[in-house]
Amino acid sequence: MLNTTGVEIMLSSDSSIDEEVLRNVKVIITTFEGTVPYDRGFGINPDVLDMPVNEAQSFYTIECITKIRKYEPRALVESIDFTSDLDGTLYPKVVISIEFE
């Protein structure tokens, strides 16, 4: 099982715009698809919650990269690592950097 409330997001630098991007990324990857009324595609597909651990890691990684690129193009996903507890619950750690166009 994936724990989206325990998601850790790291930035590579500090500035006021970084805080805005960080907030936006956190909202994107802690919201489930289908819960935003006028944009049902916003957020992570909730099917990840019922997947086996290895499949959930791959699926969540793809979802994060795809959705962050779509909804917050200033953020670039550098890495996504997972830790787990004895119950098998996954805790993602998403590392992003800021990309300006």
N, C-alpha and C positions, 0 to 999 in steps of 0.2 A: 504494500500500500504506500502511496505517495502522500506526504504531509505537505500541503501547499502553504499552511500557515507558518511553517518553520523554514521557509525559503530564506536563504541568506544571499544578499546582493552586495557585491563589492565593486567599488570604482577605482580606477587607476590614478585619479587626481581629484583635487578639491577646488570647487568654485561654485558660484551661485547657479550657473546653468547646469552644472553637474547634479545639483540637488533636484532640480526640476526633472531632468532626465531620469534620475534614480527613482523618483516618485512615480513617474509614468511607467517605467519598466516594472516596478513592483505591482502596480495596478494591473498591468497586462498579464503578468504571470501568476497572479493570485486570484484572478477572476476566471470563472468557468464560462465556456462558450454557451450561448443561449440565455444568459442572464441579463444582458444589456438590451433593453427593449428595441432601440432603433438600429442596433448593429449586432445581430445574433451571432455573427462570426467572431466577435471580439472575445479574446481570452483563450484559455487552454481547453482543449477537448477533454471533457470529464471521463471519457472512456479509459484514460490513463490510470484511474483509481482502482480498476478491477483487473489490471494486467499483471502477469508475473513480473518479478523484479527486473530481470534483464530486458524484457520487452518494454516495461514502463520507463526504464532509463533511456533507451533509444528513442521511444515515442516522445517523451517529455523534452528531450534535447532538440529534436526536430521541431516540435511545437514552439518551443521558446525562440529558437532562431528565426523561424518563419514569422511568428506573430510580432516579435520585437522589430524585425526588419520592416514589417508592414505598418505598424502603428507608432513606432518611435525610431525613425530612420537615423537619428543622431547617435543612437546607441549601437555599438558593435559588440556582439557576444564573443568574448575571448575564450572562455571555457565554462563548462558546466561539470561539476564534480558532485558525487553523491556520498553521503554517509548513511549508515543505517543503525538501528538499535536492535536489541535482542528479539523484538517482535517482528522484525523484518520491515519496519517502516522506513521509507527513504526520505532523506532530508537533502534537497538540492542546494548547492552553492553556485550561484551564477556570477561570473566575473565579466564585467563589461568595461569598455572604454568609450570615450566620446569621439564621435567622428563628425566633423563639419564638412559641409559640401561647398 
